[in-house]
């Protein structure tokens, strides 16, 4: 499907609400001189000393403590889950992240993944800039996050993380990350390697009925995807003269993922799910319109003497319109959906070097319908929840406990198959109702720097 970029065919309204308390954060005993400073241009500067009370491990940990910055990174996880999307310092009208006033170069090895590799000890201060500046390598941003690193002739550090994940099928999968970053004269470097488990054990079932409502079959499915991608990347920069900067970004990735699947047919009657002469393929069906509104809020509670709470929220409501070439009706784009809501919560106890929190993501039900030549599929999924707790302990290491999907979020699909023609001219021959889930994942992580 093609959506023209012309304004009359595509409209998007983005509203960002950074609620009161955006610049608060001095509760919990932070000295006055360490508090963020707002200048007359509405640029807020957070010195590195402001984050000392939180014992941050990486740049991402520092950004987690600033209200509204999860919005800037477009992360859906809320405070405490700063992985977000691998996005660059690009995008018209969106918030952007810079390092030393320049965009994060690269694609797959850029964005939040790169920020997670930069140790907090290398940061001098962080600026939150409204609008644009001629001194910055960016245009068109609503909000710019500029991370300024320490100026030193020579600096170097190594950050590492080891972890173990426990999955739904009782398997344990280890993983780890290591990053070497620093500067020598006009040469800045960041070299990293990681191997993270992406194991998935999915259990599902399917019940189908014929077009007249009579039972057809029941199926149980079990699949295991054994993925452990290896990624080696580097971000290198040379300062050539006063105005020129040369970037070199390299990445190697091995993402092989062998999969095992078992399909048990529990009850069979008539199987009409056979290939037909009608061939299906994705393609353009004409011009359409997509529109919506996105609201994001962030609030820091500072009334408690020995702790701080950061609450984030987001609401996205959207719709679309296109004329279906088969049915001749005005419908939404395939799998477009109606929007989503999210809440993030983080509770910090700086004096105890401890924090915990959660994130909740909800997709509005119904409306995510995919139209094909000879079938219509309706998709729905349950709420996704993440929990975490983190503390600094022996050896000044960070110990983190995470639980993903504790309530076994299910992914469901209702598929209506048509025979004797297309979805407009044929008849419903079978309706398949299936759901599956991957169960909860428990992770333990240990992080440190050298």
C-alpha positions in Angstrom: 0.0 0.0 0.0 1.4 3.4 -0.9 0.5 6.5 1.0 1.5 9.7 -0.7 3.5 12.2 1.2 1.4 15.1 0.1 -0.4 16.8 3.0 -3.9 16.4 1.7 -3.5 12.6 1.7 -1.6 12.2 5.0 -2.2 14.2 8.1 -0.7 13.7 11.5 -1.3 15.8 14.6 1.2 15.4 17.3 0.7 17.1 20.7 3.2 16.6 23.4 2.3 17.6 27.0 5.2 17.8 29.3 3.3 18.3 32.6 4.3 20.5 35.5 7.2 19.1 37.5 9.3 18.6 34.3 12.3 20.3 35.7 11.8 19.2 39.3 14.1 16.6 40.7 16.1 18.0 43.6 14.2 16.1 46.2 16.1 13.3 47.9 19.0 15.5 49.2 20.6 16.8 45.9 22.6 19.9 46.7 21.3 23.2 45.2 24.3 23.6 43.0 23.6 20.2 41.4 20.1 21.0 40.4 19.2 21.5 36.7 19.5 25.1 35.5 17.1 26.8 33.0 18.4 29.7 30.9 16.4 32.4 29.2 16.2 30.4 26.0 14.3 27.6 27.9 17.3 25.3 27.7 17.6 23.1 30.7 21.1 21.9 31.8 21.5 18.9 34.0 25.1 18.6 35.3 26.6 15.2 35.8 26.6 15.8 39.6 22.8 15.9 39.5 22.8 12.2 38.7 25.4 11.1 41.3 22.7 10.3 43.8 21.3 7.7 41.4 24.6 5.9 40.7 23.9 5.7 37.0 25.7 3.1 34.9 25.2 4.4 31.3 23.8 7.5 29.5 20.5 5.7 29.3 20.3 5.5 33.1 20.9 9.2 33.3 18.1 10.0 30.8 15.7 7.7 32.7 15.8 10.2 35.6 14.8 13.2 33.5 11.0 13.6 33.0 10.0 13.6 29.4 13.2 12.1 27.9 11.5 8.7 27.3 9.3 10.8 25.0 12.3 12.2 23.2 13.7 8.7 22.6 10.3 7.4 21.5 10.6 4.5 23.9 7.4 2.8 24.9 8.9 1.1 27.9 8.6 4.0 30.4 11.1 5.0 33.0 13.6 2.2 33.7 13.2 0.6 30.2 15.4 2.7 28.0 16.0 0.3 25.2 13.4 2.0 23.1 13.8 1.8 19.3 17.0 1.9 17.4 16.4 5.4 16.1 18.9 7.9 14.8 19.0 11.7 15.6 16.7 12.2 12.6 13.0 12.8 11.9 11.0 15.9 11.1 9.0 17.3 13.9 10.3 14.7 16.4 12.5 15.0 19.5 16.1 14.1 18.8 19.2 13.0 20.7 22.6 14.4 20.0 26.1 13.7 21.3 28.3 16.8 21.6 25.9 18.7 19.5 26.0 16.3 16.6 23.5 13.6 15.4 24.2 10.0 16.3 25.6 8.6 13.1 24.7 5.1 11.9 21.5 3.2 11.6 21.4 -0.2 13.2 24.1 0.7 15.6 22.7 4.1 16.6 20.0 5.5 18.8 19.3 4.2 22.3 21.5 1.1 21.8 24.5 3.4 21.4 23.6 5.5 24.5 23.4 2.3 26.5 27.1 1.7 25.7 28.4 5.1 26.9 29.4 5.0 30.6 27.8 7.7 32.8 31.3 8.6 34.0 32.1 10.2 30.6 29.2 12.7 30.7 29.8 16.3 31.6 26.2 17.6 31.4 23.0 17.0 29.5 21.0 19.8 27.8 17.3 19.8 27.1 16.8 22.3 24.3 13.5 23.6 23.0 13.5 24.5 19.3 16.7 24.6 17.3 20.0 26.3 17.3 22.5 27.2 14.6 25.2 25.5 16.8 23.5 22.1 16.6 23.5 19.6 13.8 19.7 19.3 13.7 16.7 21.1 12.3 12.9 20.8 12.9 13.0 19.2 16.3 10.4 20.0 19.0 12.9 19.0 21.7 16.6 18.2 21.5 18.5 16.2 24.0 22.2 17.1 23.8 24.6 14.9 25.7 28.0 16.6 26.3 30.9 14.4 27.1 33.9 15.4 29.3 36.7 17.2 27.5 39.9 15.4 28.0 43.0 14.8 25.9 42.8 11.1 26.6 40.0 9.1 28.3 38.9 5.5 28.1 36.5 3.2 29.9 35.0 -0.3 29.6 31.4 -1.1 30.4 30.2 -4.6 30.7 27.0 -6.6 31.5 26.3 -10.3 32.1 22.8 -11.7 32.3 20.8 -14.9 32.4 17.2 -15.2 31.2 14.7 -17.9 32.3 12.0 -18.7 29.8 8.6 -20.3 29.7 10.0 -23.8 28.9 12.3 -23.6 31.9 15.4 -23.1 29.8 18.2 -20.8 31.0 20.0 -18.7 28.4 23.1 -16.6 29.2 24.1 -13.3 27.5 26.5 -10.5 27.8 27.7 -7.1 26.5 31.0 -5.2 26.5 31.8 -1.8 25.2 35.1 0.1 25.0 34.7 3.9 24.6 37.0 6.9 24.9 38.8 9.7 23.2 42.4 10.4 22.2 43.1 13.9 20.8 40.6 14.5 18.0 39.7 10.8 17.7 36.6 9.4 19.5 35.8 5.7 19.5 33.1 3.3 20.7 33.6 -0.4 20.0 31.1 -3.0 21.4 30.1 -6.6 21.2 27.1 -8.3 22.6 25.3 -11.6 22.5 21.8 -11.5 23.9 19.3 -14.4 24.1 16.2 -14.0 22.0 14.7 -17.4 22.9 11.0 -17.8 22.3 8.8 -20.8 23.3 5.3 -20.2 22.0 2.3 -22.2 22.9 -0.9 -21.8 20.9 -4.2 -23.3 19.9 -6.6 -23.0 17.0 -10.2 -23.8 16.5 -11.9 -23.6 13.2 -15.5 -23.9 12.0 -16.9 -24.2 8.5 -18.9 -21.5 6.8 -22.2 -23.0 8.0 -21.0 -22.9 11.6 -20.3 -26.6 11.9 -17.0 -27.6 13.7 -14.0 -28.3 11.5 -10.8 -29.0 13.6 -8.9 -28.2 16.7 -5.1 -27.8 16.6 -2.4 -27.4 19.3 0.8 -25.7 18.3 4.2 -25.5 20.1 7.2 -23.8 18.6 10.6 -22.9 19.9 12.8 -20.2 18.3 16.4 -20.5 19.5 17.9 -17.2 18.7 21.2 -15.8 20.2 22.3 -13.0 17.8 25.9 -11.8 18.0 26.5 -8.1 17.2 29.9 -6.4 16.9 29.8 -2.7 16.1 31.9 0.4 16.2 31.3 4.2 16.0 34.5 6.1 15.1 34.8 9.9 14.7 37.8 12.1 13.7 37.8 15.8 14.2 39.4 17.2 11.0 40.0 20.9 11.5 37.6 23.2 13.3 34.5 22.5 11.3 34.8 19.1 9.8 34.1 15.7 11.4 34.5 12.3 9.8 32.4 9.4 10.9 32.9 5.7 10.3 30.4 3.2 11.5 30.8 -0.6 11.2 28.6 -3.4 12.2 28.6 -7.2 11.9 25.6 -9.3 13.0 24.9 -13.0 13.0 21.2 -13.4 13.6 20.6 -17.1 12.7 17.5 -18.4 14.5 16.8 -22.2 14.2 13.2 -23.0 15.0 11.4 -26.2 16.0 7.7 -26.6 15.7 5.1 -29.2 16.5 1.5 -29.2 15.3 -1.0 -31.6 16.9 -4.4 -32.0 15.2 -6.7 -32.9 18.1 -10.0 -33.2 16.1 -10.4 -33.3 12.3 -13.5 -33.2 10.2 -13.2 -31.3 6.9 -10.1 -29.3 5.9 -10.7 -26.6 3.4 -7.5 -24.8 4.0 -6.0 -25.8 0.7 -4.2 -23.6 -2.0 -6.4 -22.1 -4.6 -5.7 -20.5 -8.0 -6.1 -17.0 -6.5 -2.6 -15.6 -5.8 -2.0 -13.0 -3.1 0.7 -10.4 -2.8 1.3 -7.1 -1.1 1.0 -4.1 -3.3 -0.4 -0.6 -3.8 -4.2 -0.2 -3.7 -4.3 3.6 -4.1 -4.1 6.7 -2.0 -5.4 7.0 1.5 -5.4 9.2 4.6 -4.0 8.6 8.1 -4.5 10.9 11.0 -4.5 10.9 14.8 -3.3 12.5 17.9 -0.5 11.6 20.4 -0.4 12.9 23.9 2.6 12.3 26.2 3.0 13.4 29.8 5.7 13.1 32.5 5.5 14.1 36.2 8.0 13.9 39.0 6.8 13.7 42.6 9.2 15.5 44.9 7.2 15.8 48.1 8.8 12.7 49.7 11.9 13.2 51.8 13.9 10.2 51.0 12.6 9.0 47.6 11.4 10.2 44.2 8.7 9.0 41.9 8.7 9.5 38.1 5.4 8.8 36.3 5.1 8.9 32.5 2.1 8.2 30.3 1.1 8.2 26.7 -2.0 8.1 24.7 -2.2 7.6 20.9 -5.6 7.7 19.0 -5.5 7.2 15.3 -7.6 6.3 12.3 -7.2 6.0 8.6 -9.3 5.8 5.4 -8.8 4.0 2.1 -11.3 2.6 -0.5 -11.0 -1.2 -0.6 -10.6 -2.3 -4.3 -12.6 -5.5 -3.8 -15.3 -4.6 -1.3 -15.7 -1.0 -2.5 -16.0 0.2 1.2 -14.2 2.9 3.1 -12.0 1.1 5.6 -8.9 1.4 7.8 -5.5 0.5 6.4 -4.6 -3.1 6.9 -3.5 -3.8 10.5 -3.6 -0.1 11.3 -5.4 -0.3 14.6 -7.1 2.4 16.7 -4.3 3.5 19.0 -2.7 2.6 22.3 -2.0 3.7 25.8 1.0 3.3 28.1 2.0 4.1 31.7 5.5 4.0 33.2 6.4 4.2 36.9 9.8 4.5 38.6 10.5 4.8 42.3 14.0 5.8 43.3 15.6 5.6 46.8 18.9 7.4 46.2 20.2 7.0 49.8 19.7 3.2 49.5 21.0 2.9 45.9 17.7 1.1 45.1 14.9 1.6 42.5 12.0 -0.3 41.1 9.2 0.2 38.7 7.0 -1.1 35.9 5.6 -0.3 32.5 2.2 -1.1 31.0 1.3 -1.0 27.3 -2.2 -1.5 26.0 -3.4 -1.6 22.3 -7.0 -0.7 21.8 -8.9 -3.8 20.8 -10.5 -4.4 17.4 -9.7 -2.5 14.3 -6.4 -4.2 13.4 -7.9 -6.0 10.3 -5.8 -7.2 7.4 -7.6 -7.5 4.0 -6.3 -9.9 1.4 -7.7 -11.2 -1.9 -9.3 -14.4 -0.5 -9.1 -13.9 3.3 -9.7 -11.3 6.1 -7.7 -11.5 9.3 -8.6 -9.7 12.6 -5.7 -9.3 15.1 -5.8 -8.6 18.8 -3.3 -8.8 21.7 -3.4 -8.4 25.4 -1.6 -5.9 27.6 2.1 -6.1 27.9 3.7 -5.5 31.4 7.3 -5.2 32.5 8.6 -5.1 36.1 12.1 -4.3 37.3 14.1 -3.8 40.5 17.7 -2.5 40.7 20.3 -2.0 43.3 24.0 -1.2 43.7 25.8 -3.8 45.8 29.0 -5.7 46.3 31.9 -4.4 44.2 30.0 -1.3 43.2 28.2 -3.4 40.6 24.6 -2.9 39.5 22.3 -5.8 40.1 19.1 -5.8 38.2 16.0 -8.1 38.2 13.4 -7.9 35.4 10.2 -9.7 34.6 8.7 -9.5 31.1 5.1 -10.4 30.3 4.2 -11.8 33.8 0.5 -12.1 32.8 1.2 -14.1 29.7 0.0 -11.6 27.1 -1.8 -13.5 24.3 -1.6 -12.8 20.6 -4.9 -13.7 18.8 -6.1 -13.9 15.2 -9.5 -14.6 13.6 -9.0 -15.6 9.9 -12.0 -15.9 7.5 -11.2 -17.8 4.3 -13.2 -17.4 1.1 -13.7 -19.8 -1.8 -15.3 -19.4 -5.2 -13.8 -15.9 -5.7 -12.4 -13.0 -3.8 -13.6 -11.6 -0.4 -16.2 -9.7 -2.4 -17.4 -12.4 -4.8 -16.7 -15.7 -2.9 -18.3 -17.3 0.1 -16.9 -17.9 3.6 -15.6 -21.4 3.7 -13.8 -21.5 7.0 -13.2 -19.4 10.1 -10.0 -20.0 12.1 -9.8 -18.7 15.7 -6.2 -18.9 17.1 -4.3 -17.6 20.1 -0.8 -18.1 21.4 1.6 -16.8 24.1 5.3 -17.0 25.0 4.8 -16.9 28.8 6.8 -14.8 31.2 10.6 -14.2 31.0 12.7 -13.6 34.1 16.1 -11.9 33.8 19.0 -11.2 36.1 21.7 -8.7 35.0 25.0 -7.6 36.5 26.6 -4.4 35.2 29.9 -2.7 35.9 32.6 -0.4 34.5 36.3 -0.4 34.4 
